[in-house]
């Protein structure tokens, strides 16, 4: 039983290493690949669509 679990964990580790090689490098903010999300200046919520904030404009 212990041998089967150990072989399974080794197999998963090998698959993870090959998956990392295949997918290539990740895009991070340090690379300049991702922009900062837009945040409404009035309520502080994330505004994913751009334009006026739906929460702030509905409260007025």
N, C-alpha and C positions, 0 to 999 in steps of 0.2 A: 504494500500500500504506500509506504513512504517513497519507494522508488518511482512509482507512477506519478506521485505529486511532484517529486523533484524533477523528473523528466518533463512534466508539463510546464513547470516554472522556467526551466531552461529553454524550452521551445518558445514560450511567450517572450522571453528576453531576446532571443534571436530574431523573432518576427518584429519586435519593436526596433531593433537596431537596423534591420533592412528597411523598415518603413520610414525611418528617419532619413536614411540615405536616399530613398526614392522620392520623398516629398520635397527635399531641398530645404534651404534656409527659410525660417519664418520671417514674416514682415513685422517689424516692431516700430514703435515710435522713435526709437533712437536712430533708426535708419531713415526716418523721414517718410515712411511709407503710409502711415495712418495719420489722418487729421484729428485734431481735438474735436469732440462733439460740441455742437452748438447748445448753449444754455441760455434760457430766457433771463434777461437782466432784471426783470421785475420779480418773478416768482422763484427763479432758480431751477426750474424743471428743464429736462432735456427737450430740445426742439429738433426732432429728427427730420421733419419735412421742410424746415426753413420757413421764412415768412413770419406772420404774426403768430403769437402763442395762442393756442385754442383755449387754454385754461384761463389766461388773463383776459382775453377778449370776451369770454362768456360771462365773466363776473362783473363786467361793466354794464 
